[in-house]
Amino acid sequence: LSPSPLRPPRPPSKKEQQEAIEHIDEVQNEIDRLNEQASEEILKVEQKYNKLRQPFFQKRSELIAKIPNFWVTTFVNHPQVSALLGEEDEEALHYLTRVEVTEFEDIKSGYRIDFYFDENPYFENKVLSKEFHLNESGDPSSKSTEIKWKSGKDLTKRSSQTQNKASRKRQHEEPESFFTWFTDHSDAGADELGEVIKDDIWPNPLQYYLVPDMDDEEGEGEEDDDDDDEEEEGLEDIDEEGDEDEGEEDEDDEGEEGEEDEGEDD
């Protein structure tokens, strides 16, 4: 008997498809429930380790205080932050002695960044702070310390002519002042500088403080080039001397051949 031809599977009925969709929805609800449970447990772990890190952050701040210009060097060496720094911003940040990032206890609702300054010619404040908040509906907002500028020293209102003094050196137009960040609350949900300080610089500022100075590296490279040039010149001298020696040897060989020819004639 010949085998019966295979029949294509019967497509599921609309009722079966609907039942499958309902079961998928039930499974998806279980996945969502586990995701929520995971988020709650992850948050507890983050809170636990956030507390454990605090004494180490405190110890680090005490050690950083022994290094002059640690924070201004760190900011200048950071590619994203340095792009926001004008020449006078850097001058003002030389008085910055301490930076502290504090995540609020529930972590999800926001964080605060505190900048501690020595007495300086720019503003009266000893501490400048900016806070970021998420309300229960997830809407972001921010608030900050009002900077009490000394007379004629408001870096956020300097004319472009004054700011552009540094452009001769930098060959580009100066950015608006770093300090305008404190007064900018237009888009707290996309505050790149706050996120960079909290998530990149604060966990390990030392890696940016220790970035090698590019000018020094370029200088070393130039010295190496000089050494290479000297070595090449030396090689050329050797080659020239070699050519001279070969010329003398050729003359000697010709002389010897001439003497042999004379001897044969005799």
C-alpha positions as CSV (number, residue, x, y, z in Angstrom):
1,L,0.0,0.0,0.0
2,S,1.3,3.4,-0.9
3,P,1.6,5.8,2.1
4,S,-1.0,8.5,2.3
5,P,0.2,12.0,1.4
6,L,1.0,14.3,4.3
7,R,-1.7,16.7,5.0
8,P,-0.9,20.3,6.0
9,P,-1.6,21.1,9.7
10,R,-5.0,22.5,10.3
11,P,-4.7,26.3,11.1
12,P,-5.9,27.1,14.6
13,S,-9.4,28.5,14.9
14,K,-10.0,32.1,15.9
15,K,-11.2,30.8,19.3
16,E,-7.9,28.9,19.9
17,Q,-5.9,32.0,18.9
18,Q,-7.9,34.1,21.3
19,E,-7.3,31.6,24.1
20,A,-3.5,31.6,23.3
21,I,-3.5,35.5,23.5
22,E,-5.2,35.4,26.9
23,H,-2.7,32.8,28.2
24,I,0.2,35.0,26.8
25,D,-1.2,37.9,28.7
26,E,-1.4,35.9,31.9
27,V,2.3,34.8,31.5
28,Q,3.3,38.4,30.7
29,N,1.6,39.5,34.0
30,E,3.7,37.0,35.9
31,I,6.9,38.3,34.2
32,D,5.9,41.9,35.1
33,R,5.3,40.8,38.7
34,L,8.8,39.3,38.9
35,N,10.3,42.4,37.3
36,E,8.7,44.6,40.0
37,Q,9.9,42.2,42.7
38,A,13.4,42.3,41.3
39,S,13.4,46.1,41.2
40,E,12.4,46.3,44.8
41,E,15.1,43.8,45.9
42,I,17.7,45.6,43.7
43,L,16.8,48.9,45.3
44,K,17.3,47.4,48.8
45,V,20.7,46.1,47.7
46,E,21.6,49.6,46.3
47,Q,20.5,51.3,49.5
48,K,22.5,48.8,51.6
49,Y,25.7,49.3,49.6
50,N,25.2,53.1,49.3
51,K,25.4,53.2,53.1
52,L,28.5,51.0,53.2
53,R,30.2,53.3,50.7
54,Q,29.7,56.5,52.7
55,P,32.7,56.1,55.1
56,F,35.0,55.4,52.1
57,F,33.7,58.5,50.3
58,Q,34.4,60.5,53.5
59,K,37.9,59.1,53.8
60,R,38.5,59.9,50.1
61,S,37.3,63.5,50.6
62,E,39.8,64.0,53.5
63,L,42.6,62.7,51.4
64,I,41.6,64.8,48.3
65,A,41.7,67.9,50.6
66,K,45.5,67.4,50.8
67,I,46.0,67.8,47.0
68,P,45.8,71.4,45.7
69,N,43.6,72.0,42.7
70,F,42.4,68.3,42.6
71,W,38.9,69.1,41.5
72,V,39.6,71.8,38.9
73,T,42.2,69.4,37.4
74,T,39.7,66.6,37.4
75,F,37.1,68.7,35.6
76,V,39.5,70.2,33.1
77,N,40.7,66.6,32.2
78,H,37.2,65.3,31.7
79,P,36.3,65.7,28.0
80,Q,32.6,66.5,28.5
81,V,33.0,68.9,31.5
82,S,36.1,70.7,30.0
83,A,33.9,71.6,27.0
84,L,31.8,73.7,29.3
85,L,34.6,75.6,31.0
86,G,35.6,79.1,30.0
87,E,39.0,80.5,31.0
88,E,37.5,82.4,34.0
89,D,35.4,79.4,35.0
90,E,38.7,77.5,35.5
91,E,40.0,80.4,37.5
92,A,37.0,80.3,39.8
93,L,37.2,76.5,40.1
94,H,40.7,76.8,41.5
95,Y,38.9,77.8,44.8
96,L,36.8,74.5,44.7
97,T,38.0,72.4,47.6
98,R,35.4,69.6,47.9
99,V,32.6,68.0,45.8
100,E,30.0,65.7,47.4
101,V,27.3,63.7,45.7
102,T,24.4,62.6,47.9
103,E,21.7,60.2,46.6
104,F,18.5,60.6,48.5
105,E,17.7,57.7,50.8
106,D,15.2,56.0,48.5
107,I,17.7,56.6,45.6
108,K,14.9,56.7,43.0
109,S,13.7,60.2,44.0
110,G,16.9,62.1,43.2
111,Y,20.3,63.3,44.3
112,R,22.2,66.5,45.3
113,I,25.6,67.8,44.3
114,D,27.4,70.1,46.7
115,F,30.5,72.2,45.7
116,Y,32.5,73.7,48.6
117,F,34.6,76.8,47.9
118,D,37.3,78.7,49.7
119,E,37.0,82.5,50.0
120,N,37.3,83.7,46.4
121,P,37.0,86.9,44.3
122,Y,33.9,85.8,42.4
123,F,31.1,85.0,44.9
124,E,30.2,85.1,48.6
125,N,28.8,81.5,48.8
126,K,30.9,78.9,50.6
127,V,28.7,76.1,49.2
128,L,26.9,75.9,45.9
129,S,24.4,73.0,45.5
130,K,22.0,71.7,42.9
131,E,19.3,69.1,43.6
132,F,17.4,66.8,41.2
133,H,14.0,65.4,42.2
134,L,11.6,62.9,40.7
135,N,8.1,63.2,42.0
136,E,5.7,60.3,42.4
137,S,4.5,60.5,38.8
138,G,8.1,60.5,37.6
139,D,8.3,64.1,36.5
140,P,11.8,65.6,37.0
141,S,12.6,69.0,38.6
142,S,15.7,70.7,39.9
143,K,16.6,73.6,42.2
144,S,19.9,75.2,43.2
145,T,21.7,77.7,45.4
146,E,21.4,81.3,44.3
147,I,24.9,82.5,43.6
148,K,25.7,85.7,45.4
149,W,28.2,87.3,42.9
150,K,30.6,89.9,44.0
151,S,30.4,93.3,42.1
152,G,31.3,92.9,38.5
153,K,32.2,89.2,38.8
154,D,29.1,87.5,37.6
155,L,30.6,85.0,35.1
156,T,27.1,84.2,33.7
157,K,26.7,87.7,32.4
158,R,30.2,88.4,31.0
159,S,30.1,89.9,27.5
160,S,31.2,87.8,24.6
161,Q,34.1,90.2,24.1
162,T,35.5,89.4,27.6
163,Q,34.9,85.7,27.2
164,N,36.6,85.7,23.8
165,K,39.9,86.8,25.3
166,A,40.8,83.1,25.7
167,S,39.6,82.3,22.1
168,R,42.9,83.5,20.7
169,K,44.6,80.7,22.7
170,R,41.8,78.1,22.2
171,Q,41.0,79.1,18.6
172,H,37.2,78.7,19.1
173,E,34.4,80.6,20.7
174,E,34.1,80.3,24.4
175,P,31.2,78.3,25.8
176,E,28.7,79.9,28.1
177,S,29.9,79.8,31.8
178,F,29.9,76.6,33.7
179,F,28.0,78.5,36.4
180,T,24.9,78.9,34.2
181,W,24.3,75.2,34.9
182,F,23.3,76.2,38.5
183,T,20.5,78.5,37.2
184,D,19.4,76.3,34.3
185,H,16.3,74.3,35.3
186,S,14.8,74.1,31.9
187,D,15.2,70.3,31.4
188,A,16.0,68.6,34.7
189,G,15.3,65.2,33.1
190,A,18.2,65.6,30.6
191,D,20.8,67.3,32.8
192,E,23.9,65.8,31.2
193,L,26.4,67.6,33.5
194,G,24.6,66.4,36.7
195,E,24.5,62.8,35.4
196,V,28.2,62.9,34.3
197,I,29.3,64.2,37.8
198,K,27.1,61.7,39.6
199,D,27.7,58.6,37.5
200,D,31.1,59.1,36.0
201,I,33.3,61.5,38.0
202,W,32.1,60.9,41.5
203,P,32.6,57.1,41.6
204,N,36.3,57.6,40.6
205,P,37.6,61.1,40.2
206,L,41.2,59.9,40.5
207,Q,41.1,58.4,37.0
208,Y,40.5,61.9,35.5
209,Y,42.9,63.7,37.9
210,L,45.7,61.4,36.7
211,V,45.1,61.8,32.9
212,P,48.5,62.8,31.4
213,D,48.9,66.3,30.2
214,M,48.6,66.2,26.4
215,D,51.1,69.1,26.0
216,D,53.7,67.1,27.9
217,E,53.1,64.1,25.7
218,E,53.4,66.2,22.5
219,G,56.6,67.7,23.9
220,E,58.0,64.3,24.5
221,G,57.1,63.3,21.0
222,E,58.9,66.3,19.5
223,E,62.0,65.4,21.5
224,D,61.8,61.8,20.2
225,D,61.5,63.2,16.6
226,D,64.7,65.3,17.2
227,D,66.5,62.2,18.4
228,D,65.3,60.4,15.3
229,D,66.5,63.2,13.1
230,E,69.9,63.1,14.8
231,E,70.1,59.3,14.3
232,E,69.2,59.7,10.6
233,E,71.9,62.4,10.2
234,G,74.4,60.0,11.8
235,L,73.4,57.2,9.5
236,E,73.8,59.5,6.5
237,D,77.3,60.4,7.7
238,I,78.2,56.7,8.0
239,D,76.8,56.1,4.5
240,E,78.9,59.0,3.1
241,E,82.0,57.7,4.8
242,G,81.2,54.2,3.5
243,D,80.9,55.6,-0.1
244,E,84.3,57.3,0.3
245,D,85.9,54.1,1.5
246,E,84.5,52.2,-1.4
247,G,85.9,54.9,-3.8
248,E,89.4,54.5,-2.3
249,E,89.2,50.7,-2.5
250,D,88.2,51.0,-6.2
251,E,91.2,53.2,-6.9
252,D,93.5,50.7,-5.2
253,D,92.1,47.9,-7.2
254,E,92.6,49.8,-10.4
255,G,96.2,50.5,-9.5
256,E,97.0,46.8,-8.8
257,E,95.4,45.8,-12.1
258,G,97.6,48.3,-13.9
259,E,100.8,46.9,-12.3
260,E,99.8,43.4,-13.3
261,D,99.3,44.5,-16.9
262,E,102.8,46.1,-17.0
263,G,104.4,42.9,-15.7
264,E,102.8,40.8,-18.4
265,D,104.1,43.1,-21.1
266,D,107.7,42.7,-19.8
